[in-house]
Amino acid sequence: MILGGPWHPVNPPSGRVGPVRAVLATPLPEDLCRLVEEREPRLALVRDHGLLPPVRWPSDHTGDPAWRRSPDRQRRFEDLLDSADARYGLPGEHDAAALARTVAANPRLRWAQTRAAGGGATVRAAGLSEAQRERVVFTTTAGVHGGPPAERWTGSPRSRSTRPARCGTWRTY
């Protein structure tokens, strides 16, 4: 989330100033999309769930591997990605070629948040130029589920982490 005062792209190539156009590149439930919009009004979260694969479980970053876009839908998806100031997720999440294509095709792109583990390796494998790596900031969620180990295992309310439950299942507190 962008914190602080009003934030706008700095010197956007398009000359457009206004809400940050963030494009959803991986599946995210619509209720969470609406929550993001409610909590961060400076962000225009653009999505077309029909262009994203169906998810198999909560937090499924890539969706059903058997799912494919038609050529027309692929073109529409790439056009959407290429219109972003920021992106939530990488296309295909581990597809370095798709990442390289969209960074090259979109000079407005300034930030991309990777969702799945291994996002840094995907960025490295994309072979982006130094200028592209300077223009686009890539962030990950590495460590978001971490915390001091003692707090994780004691279930301290400070960590809001997980601890083993009796039946060998995990619960979030």
HELIX and SHEET records of a PDB file:
HELIX    1   1 GLU A   30  ARG A   39  1                                  10    
HELIX    2   2 HIS A   49  LEU A   51  5                                   3    
HELIX    3   3 PRO A   71  LEU A   81  1                                  11    
HELIX    4   4 ALA A   96  ALA A  105  1                                  10    
HELIX    5   5 GLY A  119  ALA A  125  1                                   7    
HELIX    6   6 GLU A  130  ARG A  135  1                                   6    
HELIX    7   7 PRO A  149  THR A  154  1                                   6    
SHEET    1   A 5 LEU A  43  VAL A  46  0                                        
SHEET    2   A 5 VAL A  20  LEU A  24  1                                        
SHEET    3   A 5 ALA A  86  TYR A  88  1                                        
SHEET    4   A 5 TRP A 111  GLN A 113  1                                        
SHEET    5   A 5 VAL A 137  THR A 139  1                                        
SHEET    1   B 2 THR A 162  PRO A 164  0                                        
SHEET    2   B 2 TRP A 170  THR A 172 -1                                        
END                                                                             
